[in-house]
């Protein structure tokens, strides 16, 4: 599909899309973000550099492979049916860490390390 990429604003073949999480009190529906291959590649590089996974209302197709490459798994949230990316437990000197919750990286939020 050729259209305008929301990442670079160029006309290109759209290869992936996602819907960002929004304010739950917003009356406007979330806008689908369409990405060309160059922007998908850049997005992947950025998330790998950040060291955590994006939190989106509807995930991009590339996120499953990215999560696998980075060691994250999807944990479904029982409250709203959505979920979060977590890193499985690591054992350090006999201490078990249940999980490491990673925030979406939005400015002003914290993430566990």
HUSUL-V188061 format. One record per run of one state. SS is the DSSP state (H for helix, E for strand, C for the rest). FROM is the first residue (numbers start at 1). TO is the last residue. If there is no record, write none. Layout:
BEGIN
ss->SS from->FROM to->TO
ss->SS from->FROM to->TO
END
This chain:
BEGIN
ss->C from->1 to->1
ss->E from->2 to->4
ss->C from->5 to->10
ss->E from->11 to->20
ss->C from->21 to->31
ss->E from->32 to->36
ss->H from->37 to->50
ss->C from->51 to->55
ss->E from->56 to->58
ss->C from->59 to->62
ss->H from->63 to->70
ss->C from->71 to->71
ss->E from->72 to->76
ss->C from->77 to->82
ss->E from->83 to->87
ss->C from->88 to->90
ss->E from->91 to->92
ss->C from->93 to->94
ss->E from->95 to->96
ss->C from->97 to->99
ss->E from->100 to->101
ss->C from->102 to->113
END
